[in-house]
Amino acid sequence: MMDFLVTNIQAAVDLAPVWGFFLIFAFMTIESSFIPFPSEIIMIPAGVLAARGELSFGIPWLDLVVALLAGLAGSLAGAYFNYLIAWKLGYPFLHKYGRYFFVKPDALDRAAEIFNRYGDLTTFICRLIPVIRQLISLPAGLSRMPLGRFTFFTGLGAGIWIAILGGVGWVLGKTTNGLSWREILEKGKDLVNRDLVWILLALVVLITAYIAVTHWVMSRKGGKAR
């Protein structure tokens, strides 16, 4: 599938000056649902085109900002789709019939196990982890996670991931010329894979600090209430 997508990027690039932001939204919606579709194929080229001024506005920084917002909106739309499908259909249906629309029972069980063990924050953390990031919206819907919290954590995780990919594309767009789209994507994926561990470690530190501060604030409030 990856080879097919790479060989057809140029067709989408030709439409980018007029339809680029809509295509980013549409493809990121698909990527964020349960249909297997790599976000690198979408957001790295979007960053490259923005850096070169080849999207709708022709102003590099503005094209990048709007491309990232379109990608985030698409990610949320796809996540909402998964969330609502899980909410309405329930676990037995998804476990039995999910395989017919790309949700394997063992993948669903793994996503549910992670969500049940670590709670709401998994909708944030797992948006940065390949394969599981699309499926984590399903157990959120199954557990009836409050929509506001789901939107916040999903948007935060998806936003970071989209910014990383768009930023990598921006750098490549400014520093590479004459490379094929396949070569650009390979370079982009190498950059992301090289730095992803450090990004995840930084997020773990931030999350730990957030939990510690929240616990301290709640303890202080509890002490004053007494």
SETI-372796 format. One line per 8 residues: number of its first residue (from 0); their letters; for each residue x, y, z of C-alpha. Coordinates in Angstrom, 3 decimals. Layout:
# SETI-372796
NUM> A> X,Y,Z ~ ...;
# end
This chain:
# SETI-372796
0> MMDFLVTN> 0.000,0.000,0.000 ~ 2.842,2.400,0.854 ~ 4.362,1.961,-2.600 ~ 1.002,2.699,-4.225 ~ 0.564,5.875,-2.173 ~ 4.092,7.113,-2.843 ~ 3.752,6.637,-6.584 ~ 0.509,8.651,-6.581;
8> IQAAVDLA> 1.635,11.602,-4.459 ~ 2.333,13.692,-7.540 ~ -1.325,13.527,-8.540 ~ -2.286,15.138,-5.219 ~ 0.589,17.637,-5.446 ~ -0.731,18.847,-8.804 ~ -4.022,19.722,-7.083 ~ -2.363,21.317,-4.051;
16> PVWGFFLI> -2.523,25.000,-5.066 ~ -6.342,24.845,-5.137 ~ -7.386,21.792,-3.137 ~ -4.370,21.254,-0.890 ~ -5.923,22.105,2.480 ~ -9.095,20.159,1.713 ~ -7.009,17.137,0.678 ~ -4.975,17.372,3.893;
24> FAFMTIES> -8.183,17.441,5.935 ~ -9.758,14.560,3.998 ~ -6.707,12.294,4.085 ~ -6.002,12.988,7.772 ~ -9.628,12.142,8.548 ~ -9.105,8.794,6.836 ~ -5.756,8.305,8.601 ~ -7.267,9.011,12.014;
32> SFIPFPSE> -10.095,6.525,11.530 ~ -9.526,2.779,11.487 ~ -8.509,2.723,7.802 ~ -4.726,2.086,7.561 ~ -3.230,5.204,5.996 ~ 0.147,6.594,7.126 ~ 0.110,10.231,8.261 ~ 3.714,10.658,7.064;
40> IIMIPAGV> 2.457,10.413,3.483 ~ 0.219,13.430,4.121 ~ 1.885,15.842,6.510 ~ 5.519,15.601,5.360 ~ 4.607,16.544,1.759 ~ 2.307,19.248,3.166 ~ 5.270,20.742,5.023 ~ 7.456,20.518,1.921;
48> LAARGELS> 4.853,22.261,-0.247 ~ 4.301,24.960,2.382 ~ 8.041,25.670,2.594 ~ 8.166,26.047,-1.167 ~ 5.088,28.294,-1.289 ~ 3.166,25.783,-3.381 ~ -0.083,25.652,-1.410 ~ -3.097,27.936,-1.773;
56> FGIPWLDL> -1.776,31.180,-0.289 ~ 1.754,31.056,-1.681 ~ 3.051,32.470,1.620 ~ 5.208,29.783,3.236 ~ 4.524,30.456,6.931 ~ 0.784,30.942,6.361 ~ 0.548,27.815,4.221 ~ 2.254,25.830,6.983;
64> VVALLAGL> -0.043,27.133,9.723 ~ -3.202,26.422,7.733 ~ -1.876,22.993,6.667 ~ -1.260,22.066,10.315 ~ -4.731,23.286,11.306 ~ -6.298,21.309,8.445 ~ -4.368,18.221,9.548 ~ -5.485,18.672,13.158;
72> AGSLAGAY> -9.117,19.156,12.124 ~ -8.943,15.992,10.032 ~ -7.359,14.026,12.875 ~ -10.133,15.092,15.230 ~ -12.810,14.268,12.658 ~ -11.462,10.739,12.194 ~ -11.087,10.277,15.950 ~ -14.692,11.422,16.508;
80> FNYLIAWK> -15.829,8.886,13.928 ~ -14.102,6.051,15.788 ~ -15.340,7.347,19.143 ~ -18.976,7.507,18.009 ~ -18.857,4.152,16.220 ~ -17.553,2.508,19.406 ~ -20.088,4.366,21.559 ~ -23.013,3.243,19.391;
88> LGYPFLHK> -21.995,-0.304,18.426 ~ -20.250,-1.490,21.593 ~ -17.432,-3.912,22.261 ~ -19.142,-7.237,21.266 ~ -19.970,-5.933,17.782 ~ -16.519,-4.462,17.172 ~ -14.774,-7.559,18.459 ~ -16.832,-9.821,16.228;
96> YGRYFFVK> -17.141,-7.766,13.054 ~ -14.318,-5.227,13.322 ~ -12.014,-7.362,11.189 ~ -14.198,-6.539,8.176 ~ -13.216,-2.871,8.440 ~ -9.556,-3.171,9.459 ~ -10.008,-3.570,13.248 ~ -8.509,-6.913,14.255;
104> PDALDRAA> -9.763,-8.421,17.542 ~ -6.272,-8.634,19.087 ~ -5.537,-4.994,18.165 ~ -8.840,-3.902,19.702 ~ -8.110,-5.932,22.845 ~ -4.651,-4.373,23.144 ~ -6.001,-0.839,22.737 ~ -8.715,-1.520,25.320;
112> EIFNRYGD> -6.162,-2.996,27.736 ~ -3.914,0.068,27.454 ~ -6.837,2.453,27.892 ~ -8.289,0.589,30.880 ~ -4.898,0.400,32.588 ~ -3.720,3.984,32.090 ~ -6.926,5.958,31.620 ~ -7.695,9.145,29.706;
120> LTTFICRL> -4.071,10.176,29.178 ~ -3.618,7.276,26.765 ~ -5.680,9.193,24.193 ~ -2.874,11.749,24.296 ~ 0.198,9.522,24.516 ~ -0.979,6.927,22.004 ~ -1.537,9.548,19.304 ~ 2.267,9.581,19.039;
128> IPVIRQLI> 2.656,5.814,18.729 ~ 2.323,4.162,15.289 ~ -0.495,1.627,14.734 ~ -2.172,2.162,18.106 ~ -2.844,5.886,17.599 ~ -5.870,5.327,15.370 ~ -7.374,2.559,17.495 ~ -7.120,4.266,20.891;
136> SLPAGLSR> -10.260,6.278,20.079 ~ -12.298,3.062,20.092 ~ -11.867,2.146,23.783 ~ -12.408,5.825,24.625 ~ -15.804,5.573,22.959 ~ -16.526,2.187,24.513 ~ -15.870,3.591,28.001 ~ -17.994,6.705,27.296;
144> MPLGRFTF> -15.062,9.001,28.017 ~ -16.374,12.586,28.361 ~ -16.257,14.230,24.953 ~ -14.541,17.369,26.228 ~ -11.654,15.408,27.741 ~ -11.465,13.184,24.674 ~ -11.236,16.238,22.409 ~ -8.577,17.905,24.568;
152> FTGLGAGI> -6.253,14.911,24.925 ~ -6.740,13.699,21.352 ~ -6.218,17.177,19.928 ~ -3.098,17.699,22.036 ~ -1.492,14.415,20.983 ~ -2.532,14.711,17.346 ~ -1.396,18.334,17.243 ~ 2.081,17.451,18.464;
160> WIAILGGV> 2.403,14.605,15.973 ~ 1.175,16.740,13.077 ~ 3.532,19.575,14.045 ~ 6.472,17.139,14.086 ~ 5.664,15.805,10.616 ~ 4.887,19.224,9.185 ~ 8.093,20.631,10.682 ~ 10.150,17.810,9.189;
168> GWVLGKTT> 8.536,18.481,5.820 ~ 9.266,22.203,6.170 ~ 12.959,21.523,6.836 ~ 13.180,19.153,3.882 ~ 11.356,21.618,1.663 ~ 13.942,24.279,2.502 ~ 17.001,22.050,2.231 ~ 16.324,19.539,-0.538;
176> NGLSWREI> 15.955,20.076,-4.243 ~ 15.701,17.615,-7.055 ~ 14.734,14.660,-4.848 ~ 11.822,12.406,-5.703 ~ 8.870,12.217,-3.338 ~ 9.968,8.731,-2.337 ~ 13.409,10.044,-1.354 ~ 11.876,12.960,0.554;
184> LEKGKDLV> 9.557,10.638,2.485 ~ 12.381,8.242,3.306 ~ 14.477,11.120,4.649 ~ 11.513,12.448,6.588 ~ 10.687,9.104,8.177 ~ 14.335,8.635,9.143 ~ 14.339,12.023,10.894 ~ 11.110,11.247,12.738;
192> NRDLVWIL> 12.217,7.765,13.805 ~ 15.584,9.077,14.983 ~ 14.088,11.690,17.280 ~ 10.805,10.042,18.298 ~ 12.304,8.318,21.356 ~ 13.531,11.654,22.716 ~ 10.187,13.269,22.029 ~ 8.384,10.510,23.899;
200> LALVVLIT> 10.811,10.758,26.816 ~ 10.203,14.501,27.019 ~ 6.463,13.869,27.045 ~ 6.826,11.315,29.845 ~ 8.664,13.935,31.912 ~ 5.977,16.530,31.212 ~ 3.150,14.134,32.040 ~ 4.844,13.048,35.256;
208> AYIAVTHW> 5.288,16.689,36.233 ~ 1.636,17.400,35.393 ~ 0.414,14.509,37.543 ~ 2.687,15.516,40.420 ~ 1.563,19.151,40.311 ~ -2.107,18.156,40.030 ~ -1.754,15.811,42.993 ~ -0.008,18.543,45.017;
216> VMSRKGGK> -2.708,21.116,44.196 ~ -5.514,18.708,45.087 ~ -3.775,17.802,48.334 ~ -3.448,21.483,49.206 ~ -7.111,22.082,48.488 ~ -8.059,19.065,50.569 ~ -5.967,20.317,53.461 ~ -7.552,23.776,53.356;
224> AR> -11.059,22.295,53.174 ~ -10.477,20.527,56.472;
# end
